[in-house]
């Protein structure tokens, strides 16, 4: 275990200090969530052990508390079916949750990977995003858990989600999915792992996803970027927390330089079409922006959208945030486009084989 492999310096230039002083402001609804999160009494996780951190209130808890405070329903968004199961993994059983939308199917498949800095959170913490994705994208969503650090440091989490990806391809028919129409979606550290799946698939001669949606992904280890300077003390994610996550996830500095972590330095040629979503009030915003440019330079088809006045973790807050609803529609539209393009190519290939 190492102190902090993310790149940072003790001195900050005057221009960056000035930039840091001009911090973006959360809109009214986003601020209401942040205020509610503060009212839940959580502690700064960088001061806690991983075991303690996993018990802290989450942004998802804050959304539910806010809805309850307003007299609104806290029931999860309904889907046709939810199935919990476990699949074999390289280090033991991997918990997955399958969300099926209304309709006859077979449906396209989305492998969804939750965030949590590779250390905290689980399928319950990130329940709202896969539910909404299933309904809006009309896809069966397989949400996968993974081994977490420090008990299981890098690359355990990446190997688990890659195993889940291969399982979803092989067994898609068993859950009314279409094996040839599969995409990956991830938030935060999950966004990092979603992109890593594509890199690993190429390296290991496994068919790549049709599309990848990376939502405020960890794409590099630069903690001196403009967004880290602007949002060093932001909530619910800040600079100190990112250092804490890295300390637990990486055993050596070399781990943090792995192309599955430093996505911006990976060979990105041949990657699937990509959608990247970022938030203005997020230390990871610049990381996502840099990945957009690197993907474009590698000839990858990229769609990018940044959402002002919202924070890290906003994507799953459709119950209270219009920006989250818009981002969900944006992501789902890109997924459906990729799925439709694949379905149009299949008859053409079949005709050509006659």
Buried (B, 14 or more C-beta within 10 A) or exposed (E): EBEBBBEBEEEBEEEBEEBBEEBBEBBEBBBBBBEBBEEEEBEEBBEBEBEEBBEBBBBBBBBBBBBEEEEEEEEEBEBBEBEEEEBEBEEEEBBBBBBBBEEEBBBBBBBBBBBBBBBBBBBEBBBBBBBBBBBBBBBBBBBBBBBBBBEBBBBBBBBBBBBBBBBBBEBBEEBBBBBBBBBBBBBBBBBBBBBBBBBBBBEEEBEBBBBBBBBBBBBBBBBBBBBBBBBBEBBBBBBBBBBBBBBBBBBEEEBBEBBBBBBBBBEBEEBBBBBBBBBBBBBBBBBBBBBBEBBBEBEBBBBBEBBEBBBBBBBBBBBBBEBBBBBBBBBBBBBBBBBEEBEEEEEEEEEEEE
